[in-house]
Amino acid sequence: MHLGIDLGGSKIEIIAIDANGAEVWRKRIPAPRTDYGQSLDAIESLVRECESRIGPADSIGIGIPGSLSLTSGRVRNAYSTPLLGQRFAEDIETRLGRGVTIANDADCFALSEALDGAAAGAETVFGVILGTGVGGGFVVGGRLLRGANAIAGEWGHNPLPWPRPVELPGPPCSCGQPGHIESWLSGTGFAASYVRAGASALDAPQIIERMRAGDLIARSCFDDYIDRLARSLATIINTVDPHVIVLGGGMSNVPEIYPRVPLQWRPYVYSDDVKTRLMPAHHGDSSGVRGAAWIAL
């Protein structure tokens, strides 16, 4: 039996799967938002409860927002979480008394969808998270591509490609740089564009509902979002040419994205025909926790 844990900003989820990927047990609890020790307590408690029900696990994988520095071993790039700067791998292994595999949550998502999700059987897959942040992961031949610096797939921290004059220098990103893809394509970035257009502050789902109801500002902002997403994904296609791109995160739940973006990325892709498929996640918001279990394998 293999355990996967998804440590998010608002929830911690654990799943047990067998060697075929069949779910055996699952539980989700609210995540401590500011206390690192409580996060360790919560993970340890979930593992103990799970193993008390199904027996000892063969492996444990944990997906986190951010990644482990290859130099210090500390968690980096984990914005607004108590993990930042902590020796998380060392601390949780001490708590559990065994080795644990740690991976970026977007990498977990990509692996899950590549192995038995929307992109199952595809040779190359780029998994995209369009949520509070924007991240991604590459899977080639069923294996996760980590990269020399363990940051493969961090496309959200590149500048928005082919920027319009009105898009320069761009809004500040969570990392502090202006005009990054994340600052435009995250759910919060989309909501901020609505306010900049002169509308009242709403969250992304509310703006989508306004767009469907005929709100002209919401429609214009969503049109811009589609164009920016198409431009950004075109750079991925031009660079690594994946067979399938799978979207996850809150913005991936907008069905209008899927027929429109492939039409709009065509002028930016350096090919006479674009065969890359754009698909929503098969496992939804459970992909991350399933991928954590697969990564441990």
C-alpha positions in Angstrom: 0.0 0.0 0.0 1.3 3.5 -0.9 0.3 6.7 0.9 0.1 10.1 -0.8 -0.3 13.4 1.1 -1.2 16.8 -0.4 -0.2 19.6 1.9 -2.0 22.7 0.7 -2.7 26.1 2.0 -6.2 25.3 3.1 -6.4 21.5 3.4 -4.3 18.4 4.0 -5.4 15.3 2.2 -4.2 11.7 2.5 -4.9 8.8 0.2 -3.9 5.2 0.2 -3.7 3.4 -3.1 -2.7 -0.1 -4.1 -0.1 -0.9 -6.8 -2.8 -0.5 -9.5 -3.8 2.9 -8.3 -7.1 1.8 -6.8 -8.1 4.0 -3.8 -8.2 2.2 -0.5 -8.7 5.0 2.0 -8.9 8.8 2.0 -9.3 11.7 4.4 -9.2 15.4 4.2 -8.8 18.0 7.0 -8.3 21.7 7.3 -4.6 22.8 7.1 -3.0 24.9 9.8 -2.4 28.2 8.0 0.4 29.7 10.0 1.9 27.1 12.4 4.6 24.8 11.1 4.5 22.5 14.1 0.8 22.0 13.8 1.3 21.0 10.1 3.7 18.3 11.2 1.3 17.2 13.9 -1.5 16.9 11.4 0.5 14.9 8.9 1.7 12.5 11.5 -1.8 12.0 12.9 -3.2 11.3 9.4 -0.5 8.7 8.7 -1.0 7.0 12.0 -4.8 6.9 11.5 -4.4 5.5 8.0 -2.0 2.8 9.0 -4.2 1.8 12.0 -7.0 1.1 9.5 -5.1 -0.5 6.5 -1.8 -1.6 7.9 1.8 -0.4 7.4 2.4 1.5 4.2 5.1 0.5 1.7 5.9 4.1 0.8 4.9 7.7 1.6 5.0 10.7 -0.8 4.1 14.3 0.1 3.3 17.1 -2.3 4.1 20.6 -1.1 3.7 24.1 -2.5 7.3 24.8 -3.3 10.3 22.6 -3.5 13.4 21.6 -1.6 16.6 23.5 -2.2 19.3 21.2 -3.5 21.8 23.3 -1.5 20.3 23.7 1.9 17.5 21.1 1.9 15.1 23.7 3.1 11.7 24.5 1.5 11.9 27.3 -1.0 9.3 29.1 -3.2 6.5 28.2 -0.8 4.7 31.6 -0.7 2.4 32.3 2.2 2.9 29.0 3.9 4.6 28.0 7.2 6.8 25.6 5.2 9.1 28.3 3.8 12.7 28.0 5.0 11.9 24.8 7.0 13.8 21.5 6.9 10.5 19.8 6.2 11.8 16.5 4.8 14.1 16.0 7.7 11.5 17.0 10.3 8.7 14.8 8.9 10.9 11.8 8.5 12.0 12.2 12.1 8.3 12.3 13.1 7.3 9.2 11.1 10.5 7.3 11.7 11.0 6.4 8.0 12.0 7.9 4.6 9.5 10.1 2.8 9.5 11.3 -0.8 8.9 15.1 -1.2 7.8 16.7 -4.4 6.3 19.9 -5.7 2.5 19.8 -5.8 2.3 20.7 -9.5 4.7 17.8 -10.2 2.4 15.5 -8.3 -0.6 16.7 -10.3 1.2 16.2 -13.6 2.3 12.7 -12.8 -1.2 11.7 -11.6 -2.8 12.9 -14.9 -0.1 11.3 -17.0 -0.2 7.9 -15.4 -4.0 7.2 -15.0 -5.7 10.5 -15.7 -6.6 12.7 -18.6 -3.3 12.1 -20.4 -2.9 8.4 -19.6 -0.8 6.8 -22.4 0.6 10.1 -23.8 4.4 10.1 -24.3 4.9 13.7 -23.1 2.6 15.6 -20.7 2.7 19.1 -19.3 0.5 19.4 -16.2 -0.6 23.0 -15.4 -1.9 24.4 -12.2 -4.0 27.6 -12.6 -4.9 28.3 -9.0 -3.8 30.8 -6.4 -0.4 30.4 -8.1 0.6 29.1 -11.5 2.9 26.0 -11.7 3.5 23.0 -13.8 5.3 19.7 -14.2 6.6 17.6 -17.1 6.2 13.9 -17.5 8.1 12.0 -20.2 7.5 8.4 -20.8 5.6 8.1 -17.5 8.5 9.5 -15.5 8.6 13.0 -13.9 11.2 15.4 -15.2 12.8 17.2 -12.2 15.6 19.1 -13.9 19.1 20.0 -12.9 17.8 22.6 -10.3 14.6 20.7 -9.4 12.4 23.4 -10.8 11.3 21.9 -14.1 7.8 23.2 -15.0 8.0 26.5 -13.2 6.6 28.3 -16.2 4.6 30.7 -14.1 7.8 32.6 -13.2 8.6 33.7 -16.8 7.4 37.0 -18.2 4.1 37.0 -20.1 5.1 36.3 -23.8 4.4 38.6 -26.7 3.2 41.4 -24.3 1.0 44.2 -25.5 2.0 47.7 -24.6 -0.8 47.9 -22.1 0.6 44.8 -20.4 3.9 46.4 -19.6 5.5 46.3 -17.1 2.8 44.1 -15.7 1.4 43.6 -12.2 3.8 42.4 -9.5 4.1 38.6 -9.1 4.2 36.9 -5.7 7.9 36.4 -6.2 8.4 40.2 -6.5 9.1 40.4 -10.2 6.7 42.3 -12.5 4.6 40.8 -15.3 5.1 37.1 -14.7 2.7 34.6 -16.1 1.5 33.8 -12.6 0.5 37.5 -12.0 -1.8 37.3 -15.1 -3.1 33.7 -15.1 -3.7 32.8 -11.4 -7.2 33.1 -10.1 -6.1 36.1 -8.1 -4.5 37.6 -11.1 -7.6 37.2 -13.2 -9.7 38.8 -10.4 -7.2 41.7 -10.2 -7.5 42.4 -14.0 -11.3 42.8 -13.4 -10.7 45.5 -10.8 -8.1 47.2 -13.0 -10.8 47.4 -15.8 -12.9 49.5 -13.4 -15.2 46.9 -11.9 -15.9 46.1 -8.2 -13.7 43.4 -6.5 -15.0 39.9 -7.0 -13.4 36.5 -6.9 -12.7 34.5 -10.1 -15.8 32.3 -10.0 -18.0 35.3 -9.5 -16.5 37.1 -12.5 -17.0 34.0 -14.7 -20.7 34.0 -13.7 -20.9 37.7 -14.5 -19.3 36.9 -17.9 -21.9 34.3 -18.6 -24.7 36.7 -17.6 -23.5 39.2 -20.2 -21.3 41.6 -18.1 -19.2 43.3 -20.8 -16.2 44.0 -18.5 -16.2 40.4 -17.3 -16.3 39.2 -20.9 -13.5 41.5 -22.0 -11.3 40.3 -19.0 -12.0 36.7 -19.9 -11.2 37.3 -23.5 -7.9 38.7 -22.4 -7.3 35.8 -20.1 -7.8 33.3 -23.0 -5.4 35.2 -25.1 -2.7 35.4 -22.4 -3.2 31.7 -21.6 -2.8 30.8 -25.3 0.3 32.9 -25.6 1.8 31.4 -22.5 1.1 27.8 -23.5 2.4 28.4 -27.0 5.9 29.0 -25.5 5.6 25.5 -23.8 4.7 23.9 -27.1 7.5 25.7 -28.9 10.0 24.6 -26.2 9.1 21.0 -25.3 6.2 20.2 -27.7 4.1 18.1 -25.4 1.5 15.7 -26.7 -1.0 16.7 -24.0 -1.4 19.7 -21.7 -3.7 19.1 -18.7 -5.1 21.9 -16.7 -5.8 21.8 -13.0 -6.6 24.4 -10.3 -9.6 26.7 -9.9 -9.4 28.3 -13.3 -9.3 24.9 -15.0 -12.9 24.4 -14.1 -14.0 27.0 -16.7 -15.1 24.9 -19.7 -15.0 27.8 -22.1 -11.2 27.6 -21.9 -10.8 24.3 -23.8 -12.3 25.0 -27.2 -10.9 28.6 -27.4 -7.3 28.4 -26.3 -6.2 25.9 -28.9 -7.6 28.1 -31.6 -5.8 31.1 -30.2 -2.4 29.5 -29.6 -2.0 28.6 -33.3 -0.5 31.9 -34.5 2.2 31.6 -31.8 3.2 28.0 -32.3 6.1 27.4 -34.8 4.3 24.7 -36.7 1.9 24.4 -39.6 -0.3 22.1 -37.6 -0.7 21.9 -33.8 -1.5 18.4 -32.5 -1.1 19.1 -28.8 -4.3 18.4 -26.9 -5.6 20.6 -24.1 -7.6 18.8 -21.5 -9.1 19.2 -18.0 -7.8 17.0 -15.2 -9.6 13.7 -14.9 -9.0 13.4 -11.2 -9.9 17.0 -10.4 -8.6 18.4 -7.1 -7.6 14.8 -6.1 -4.8 14.6 -8.7 -2.3 16.2 -6.4 -2.7 13.6 -3.6 -2.8 10.7 -6.0 0.4 12.0 -7.7 2.1 12.2 -4.3 1.4 8.5 -3.8 2.7 7.7 -7.3 5.8 9.7 -6.8 6.7 7.6 -3.7 6.7 4.6 -6.1 
